[in-house]
């Protein structure tokens, strides 16, 4: 039976089960963190009932601030502009035979010439 590969997770289900078992034996959060070479916050996130909701609220707040930032808004504008240009070229390529000939010529190493 194959195990699912968790590419970006430091705490796999197996490690989580071991962490819970050690905590039930009386190990401290710091000792558990050192044993698995993960941060104390990660251990608290997975083993305590009150830490995870607070961490999710902080992450949501941080994400909201990022989305409101000027930099993020400029990225969104660029993405919309890029999408618009792609759609415009696709539409024009399909409906304008002259434009299609120019695009084919340009992409085959030629130049736009009129």
MARTORLUM-491261 format. One record per residue (C-alpha): residue in one letter; residue number from 1; y, x, z. Coordinates in steps of 0.2 Angstrom, whole numbers, plus 5000, padded with zeros to 4 digits. Layout:
BEGIN
  code  pos     y     x     z
     A  NUM     Y     X     Z
...
//
This chain:
BEGIN
  code  pos     y     x     z
     X    1  5000  5000  5000
     X    2  5017  5008  4995
     X    3  5032  5007  5006
     X    4  5049  5002  4999
     X    5  5060  5017  4996
     X    6  5077  5016  5005
     X    7  5088  5028  4996
     X    8  5104  5026  5006
     X    9  5097  5021  5023
     X   10  5096  5033  5037
     X   11  5087  5020  5047
     X   12  5072  5014  5039
     X   13  5061  5000  5046
     X   14  5049  5013  5053
     X   15  5063  5023  5062
     X   16  5070  5006  5069
     X   17  5053  5002  5076
     X   18  5052  5019  5084
     X   19  5070  5018  5091
     X   20  5066  5001  5099
     X   21  5050  5007  5107
     X   22  5059  5022  5114
     X   23  5073  5011  5121
     X   24  5061  5000  5129
     X   25  5053  5016  5137
     X   26  5070  5019  5145
     X   27  5077  5033  5133
     X   28  5096  5033  5132
     X   29  5105  5029  5116
     X   30  5111  5048  5115
     X   31  5094  5054  5117
     X   32  5088  5043  5103
     X   33  5102  5048  5092
     X   34  5098  5066  5094
     X   35  5079  5063  5091
     X   36  5082  5055  5074
     X   37  5098  5066  5070
     X   38  5109  5051  5068
     X   39  5125  5046  5076
     X   40  5127  5036  5092
     X   41  5136  5022  5083
     X   42  5121  5020  5072
     X   43  5109  5018  5086
     X   44  5121  5006  5095
     X   45  5123  4996  5079
     X   46  5104  4994  5078
     X   47  5099  4992  5096
     X   48  5113  4982  5104
     X   49  5118  4964  5102
     X   50  5136  4965  5104
     X   51  5140  4981  5094
     X   52  5134  4975  5077
     X   53  5146  4960  5075
     X   54  5161  4970  5081
     X   55  5157  4984  5068
     X   56  5156  4971  5054
     X   57  5173  4964  5059
     X   58  5180  4981  5059
     X   59  5173  4985  5042
     X   60  5179  4968  5035
     X   61  5197  4972  5042
     X   62  5197  4989  5034
     X   63  5191  4982  5018
     X   64  5204  4969  5018
     X   65  5218  4982  5021
     X   66  5211  4992  5007
     X   67  5211  4978  4995
     X   68  5229  4974  4999
     X   69  5234  4992  4996
     X   70  5245  4996  4981
     X   71  5232  5009  4975
     X   72  5219  4996  4974
     X   73  5230  4984  4965
     X   74  5234  4996  4952
     X   75  5215  4999  4949
     X   76  5213  4981  4947
     X   77  5227  4980  4934
     X   78  5219  4995  4925
     X   79  5202  4986  4925
     X   80  5209  4970  4918
     X   81  5219  4979  4905
     X   82  5203  4989  4899
     X   83  5193  4972  4899
     X   84  5207  4964  4888
     X   85  5208  4978  4876
     X   86  5189  4978  4874
     X   87  5189  4960  4871
     X   88  5204  4961  4859
     X   89  5195  4975  4849
     X   90  5179  4966  4848
     X   91  5187  4949  4842
     X   92  5198  4958  4829
     X   93  5183  4969  4823
     X   94  5173  4953  4820
     X   95  5187  4943  4812
     X   96  5197  4956  4802
     X   97  5188  4965  4788
     X   98  5202  4977  4785
     X   99  5202  4982  4804
     X  100  5183  4984  4803
     X  101  5184  4996  4788
     X  102  5197  5006  4797
     X  103  5186  5007  4813
     X  104  5171  5012  4804
     X  105  5180  5026  4794
     X  106  5188  5032  4811
     X  107  5172  5033  4820
     X  108  5163  5042  4806
     X  109  5175  5056  4807
     X  110  5189  5050  4795
     X  111  5207  5045  4799
     X  112  5216  5029  4799
     X  113  5225  5028  4782
     X  114  5234  5014  4773
//
